[in-house]
Amino acid sequence: MDPSEVEFLAEKETVKIIPNFSLDKIYLIGGDLGPFNPGLPVEVPVWLALNLKQRQKCRIVPPEWMDVEKLEEMRDLERREDTFTPAPCPYYMELTKLLLNYASDNIPKADEIRTLVKDIWDTRIAKLRLSADSFISQMEAHAKLDNLTLMEINTIRSFLLDSLNCMFKLRSNLQPGSSKAQFTDY
Amino acid sequence: VALLVASDIDALCACKILQALFHCDQVQYTLVPVKGWQDLGTAFLEHKEQFKYFVLINCGANVDLLEMLQPDDDAVFFICDTHGFFLQLLSSHLQIKLLIKQDDDLGVPSYDDIFRDEEEEGDDSGNESDEGTEPSGKRRRYDEGAVERRIERQRAKREWEARRREILFDYEQYEYHGTSAAMMFFELAWVLTKDTKDMLWWAVIGLTDQSVHDKITHMKYITDIATMQRHVSRHNHRNEDEENSLSIDCMRISFEYDLRLTLYQHWSLYESICNSCYTSCNFKLWTLNGQKKLQEFLADMGLPLKQVKQKFNSMDMSIKENLRDVIEESSNKYGMKDIRIQTFGVHFGFKNRFLASDMVHSTAALLESTEKDESDGDNFIKALDSLSRSNLDRLNSGIDLAKKKLMAIQQTVASCICTNLILSQGPFLYCYLMEGTPDVKVFSKPVALTLLCKYLLKAFVHSTRNKRCKLLPLIMAAPKDVEKGTVIIVGIPPESETSDKKNFFGRAFEKAAESTSSRTLHDHFDSSIIELKMEDRSKFLDALITLLS
């Protein structure tokens, strides 16, 4: 899977906006989007929010988890624990990137939030790398990881699968006889 | 919608604002840059079939557009032009819509003075024909009263016509500039509440362009700056707060009372002082004495020469902190009272700080760059791109080109004054750039040549001792196209404190060309800039002398 595909899926998440135009309820295949009245907050999917923001028809309200103190707590918690703690939001990385790129003037303390989210991401990826490393070196048969988001899984997916395939080929070549091992080159 | 945009910075900024507005509302448009009346005509013919709505920016308002273009009846024109507008346009208000500010002091004569109702004409002719077709028998009953009334009417009509001609002549002989087009489009965006900081910045650049190229008076500049300042503070207050500070990447526009040294933050301070019109004219840097004075000035401020010749960003922090105040104090001693000027600066990201005048010079240099293999349309698009925030390397290349251009201007001014190339021809001063002059290619473009002209006049006024010469206007000629043998001629009004920047050369050039039947091309939207064949130069000048004396 491509990171842009993950971002596409992330755009389905809802976010609150405050429009400055009025429109009746619209009925889309994915669901209904409530009536838009200027000045009243309404929940819409992120793709629509970004489009409206670029056309200057709305103001985006940052989601609740995107707050400096909460993110600081999460980062400290993440650093203390060995296993994965629940992520701020199933798509926190993509949403941060999208909202901070297009709507940073609506989000207070955008620079600090960017740094905090990057810290959380780095810690989690480091843990992921450690656990993948131990998985491969100890040749475990299966593992269970909680609280991973799709983006993190996607980052490690191709590497993990390819390396496990290699391990499998190496192992399967060891069995039929040691002479054959010389001819396999990896 | 077709967008026909003239080739100057103000029009470029207005165009960008309009493009952003179209983007918001997802309106499709076609952008056509035009350089002169011929371009306008060809562009119009090309797009006549496809489009019904035409928007003209900084072109088209000072001639009879309907006559010239002969559009279909359902074509609608929206014109926003800083040049004065042609009064006949008022009568065809159905098809042409002009965007002007209401309180602009244009000195427009009232409608009634210019246009008379059609019915009165009909009445007159009706009566006359009546009287004429009466059979000869009734002539005996020829009423003296009727004849008197008719004579009276005719006389009133002749008087009215004479007064109308006079008013029109007064109005049309001068050319001047009104409010910046970019500012008008920004006001439009504001009314629609779609204004953003980007648009505000473009409007500021449009206004600064008018001031840098000396198109509007100082008073008007100050009033317009005040209007812009209101918008800037409105935008800044909306977002800044003690706790919720804005991300560093967001654009911040700030009001600066900054120095009049062009490009000083992107150049070394020494170079900038040498190449800015204001300082170089006051110090008379083309003379040895002037150079010495400059050294004294720098010593007076306590700035070591080594520091001052370094790139501005690498100067010591301690020097940079109080630079503006120190320079202002010292320059007061040397007679330069106005070294500071009110302007705006923009600030985004950690590295990028630009003043409005920096952007004007950079975009002007890109618009008229004379590198090979670059067509005018390309230059237009490049200059347009450099205005948006994401094309910083374009902007930086524009700044480099602007530096070269300013240095070329400075050297040309110095050589012209030192070799006395400026001749007084009676009612005006005249200067001709020979073909072999270095960098003469840069001056084959109208905007660069006009800038050179203004600097030269200022320098001349500072250097001459002849009191009468100081009040004369200047005409400058430079070779435009060596193969075709044409020169480009620019005329600017005389330098004076209270000048209202009205330029009468447009009419003068037209009349002189007619009377000598020289082969001229009045193509440019600014009628004080024309092209002429080299051989006709002398008789054209003679005609001008007789006309203006």
Interface residues (C-beta under 8 A of the other chain):
Chain A: N20 R55 Q56 K57 L100 S104 D105 I107 P108 K109 A110 D111
Chain B: H23 C24 D25 Q26 T193 K194 T196 N239 D241 E243 N244 S245 L246 S247 I248 D249 C250
